Amino acid sequence: MKDNRSKKTIIAIIAMSAILTALLWRFVLVAEAFTGDAGDTSASPVPDAPLEPTFDSVVERGKWLFERNGCFACHGEAGIGGVALPNYAAGTVPDLNYIAERMTIYSPEDAKAVIDIIESRTPFDKVQDPPYPRFAVTKAQYDSIRQVISNGSQAGSADPSKPPPPINMPAWKLILSDEDIDAIISYLISLYPWDE
Ligand code: HEC
């Protein structure tokens, strides 16, 4: 009996430390976001905070941000999904590698055109020469995806009489700039498995 109780205590302590480590990491990211501008790491109170390397493309930068911010912990490596979420209406945490389809981007050429627009920092509603006729639909989807990443979203319950899903989509606006979020969306668009 006593033995069983101490086992439970140890398990509880391990679980608590894991949660605390995750919270602490988020705190470090938020603290970093609030100190100086992003390029000026000399002002950072966190001496070991990793420097942002230079990237060849917006997609590469998005991949780095996706990994650094731990998006994969809930959405799977390279956004492939499959992470179980108890009592979640949609079953598993949404995959993110099919976002191109959701944005009505139906070919690698269209994907490249949209990523080029994001990379040029042109707002979607200022695009003079849309790459395809349904670009307005792409823009609407893009706005809603940015909104979810920025403000988070509460995971709906499959069965309202049971405890709600223990995990929600966190809000990232204190950690990620609009430009960061755009870079991540470019990366997610690039993940679409066109060959399958
Ligand atoms: C703690 C777990 C967790 C983390 C970490 C997380 N997400 Fe989420 N995310 C979720 C859940 C749960 C949902 C579904 C919310 C809902 O059903 O409304 C979601 C939804 C989303 C959606 C909408 C998907 C769709 O099909 O509607 C996007 C886009 C997204 N997350 C991107 C990200 C990005 C980018 C990161 C990292 C910066 C991230 N998430 C980190 C749990 C997480």
Residues whose N, C-alpha, C, O or C-beta is under 5 A from the ligand:
A	BS01	HEC	N69 G70 C71 C74 V93 P94 D95 I145 V148 I149 S153 Q154 A155 G156 I167 N168 M169 P170 I184
